[in-house]
Amino acid sequence: MAWTCTGRTNDELVANLLNERIITSERVASAMRAVDRAHFTSFQPYQDSPQSIGHGATISAPHMHGYALEHLEKYLRPGMKVLDVGSGSGYLTACMAAMVGEGGRVVGIDHIPELVAASQAALDEHYSQWTQSGRIKIVLSDGRQGYLPDAPYDCIHVGAAAPKKPKELLDQLKSPGRMFAPVGTSKQRIVVYNKDADGEVAQEKIMGVLYVPLTDPEAQRLQ
């Protein structure tokens, strides 16, 4: 089970995720080894549970990050472009940057200024080669609207629960492309949206989850 994946170190955490088959791709495992969670949260970084990062936001449990990277792996190839909505701590943004390589780009977008500043500081301190080269770009804006200046994207990750199918984000997805998003209000599920080469979108419900809602900054701070 996912909650047995807690480790004493980052490497042990990733090894446990592999042992439990939460992740199976070596590319995903390598990215998660390359990005230390302790750079993005100081409280129990290797515990397999969500942790508060303040301002009504959390850093998701490691197993959820593992599931997201696994489902998006095909669209996190070298040179690809990614949008991370509700990037929060910046951890998953960095993992995806590790996967897309030198020619790729990951845009992390969040609407809480303090989180944008903290994530930018952590990335600049520990992964400066990626921020300086433009492989990672952190933006302060309303992620519900996506980010048109770098659209379209090979894949989109959404880190908070949209109340319904996020059409504005799907419009910024390439054909083909994939989006991983929690959707729902009282009952939430991870939904994987696949857009084919003709622009047709199919969806697959993966699992039940409990995420903070994708909302405006004022409502989020009340969480």
Number of C-alpha atoms within 10 A of each C-alpha: 9 16 13 13 22 23 18 11 15 20 18 15 24 26 18 20 26 18 12 16 15 20 23 15 14 11 17 26 20 15 20 26 18 15 22 19 25 14 17 22 19 11 11 15 24 23 21 21 18 17 17 13 18 14 17 16 24 19 24 22 18 26 27 18 19 24 20 22 26 20 16 23 18 13 24 26 19 15 17 21 25 29 30 26 28 28 29 31 29 28 25 28 28 26 24 32 31 28 25 22 17 16 14 20 29 32 25 30 26 25 22 22 14 14 21 22 16 16 24 21 15 17 25 15 12 14 18 16 14 20 20 12 12 16 23 27 19 22 19 16 18 18 24 21 14 25 22 11 6 14 17 21 27 24 29 28 25 24 28 23 23 20 16 11 15 19 12 13 23 22 17 21 25 20 19 17 23 27 27 24 24 30 27 21 16 7 10 21 19 22 19 21 22 22 22 14 11 8 15 10 15 11 14 12 14 14 10 14 14 16 21 17 21 23 18 13 15 12 11 16 13 8 11
